[in-house]
Amino acid sequence: MLYGNILSTENLALGTYLFKYSVTVDCVGTAESIITLSLEEIPQAPVIAALNPVCQGEAVEIALESSNTQYTYVWTTPDGSTFTGSAINFTEALLQDNGTYTVTAQLGDCISEPSEVVLQVKPLPEFTINGNTIICINQSSILSVQGNFNSSEVDFVWYFNAPDNWGNLNTVEIEIFEQGTYSVDVIWNGCSTSKSIEIIENTDIIPVQLSAGCVGDRYLVNVVNMDDFPNGTFSWIGPDGFWSEESSIDITDGTLGL
């Protein structure tokens, strides 16, 4: 409706209108002009499809439930970057992709109200397997997991020579007795990382050299090559509960083994 020289578009149907106006000036005459006015709809706010939390490194798509090919969809990311299209795709979601994503629909110069969704990217557990990786026959070792998490908040699944697993070993550390490949899955908030460690046999074994003989009225046994074991410990056992950690022992009254 026209109010003086002001045109109101209220209650006008969508479409294209041609407005003709004229100006008359005495002694000059009349000038006419035609104005084309297009009334377009304001797009409805887009509806974003439900978005579940994802693990770091997973593919994720932020998409609309439905789209209109006549509209241009403009997305704004948490860092302020903009993209156009009906969806944003990540081949590998990163922790810095966390945040609120906003989208508007545009038709010409008409822009919808914004819609938004929050993307939550959960971190993967990062850890190392620590322990002695070279053991002797009949020797044991402790393997333990150390990572960027509280061990009480995660689950562990240990494997020996995978794919066999020890389903009951949901623990941060295990004692092992055999050579082979030990693997562990660490599951944190539904996100999993797997790592392995190889345990090999210690073949670099130096034999213990002993000397035995009488010294006075005592019979003594000594480790001769002490220099070959700078950090070594000795365990002697014998009858009647005999036990010693010395490098030289008195066995006048019995027999023993090292």
C-alpha positions, 0 to 999 in steps of 0.5 A: 500500500502506498502512503504518500511517497512511501510504499509499504509491503505489509500484506502484499503477496510474494511476487514481482510488482511494477510501479509506475509513477509520474512527475509533472512540472509546469512549463516542462511537462510530465516525466514517467518511470517504472520501478520493478519490485520483487518480494521474496520469502524469508527462508525458514531456519534450517533444521540440523540433523542430530549429531552425536559425539565422535572420537578423535580421528573419526569421520563426521558430517554436520548436515541438514535434515532437508535442504532447499535447492533454491537456498544458499546455506552458509555455515560458520565454524567455531573459529569464524570460518565460513562454508557454503553447502548443505553439509560440512564433512570432516574425514578425520575430526580433530580436537580443535573442531570442537564447538558450535556450528551455525547455519543460515539459509539465504534467498537473494538478500533474505536471510533466515534465523540461524540454527546451531549445533555443538560438535563434541570431539572426544580425545583418544587415549594416548599411552605407552606400555612400560616394562622389561622387554627382554626376559630369561626363561622362567623369568617374569616381567611387569607390563604397565600402561601410562597415558593421558588419562586416569586409569580408573576412568578407562577399560583395558583389554589385554591380548597375548599373541592376538587375537586371543585375549584375556577378557578378565584382565581389565587392569593397568598392569599385568605380570607376564612369563612368556616371550611373545607379543602383548597388546592392549586396547585402552577404551576411554569414553567409548574411544579406543587406542591399541598398542603392542609390545614385543617380549623376547628371550634374553640370549645374552646370558653369561655363565656363572663361574664357581670355585670351591675348596677348603679354607682351613676347616671350612668348605667355601664356594665363590663366584669367580667372574664377579666383574661380569655381573656389575649390577647382579644379585645372587640367590643361593638355595640349599637343604634345610632352607639354606638361602644366601645372597652373598657372592661367597658362601660356606657349605661345610654342612650341606649342599646347595644350588645357585 
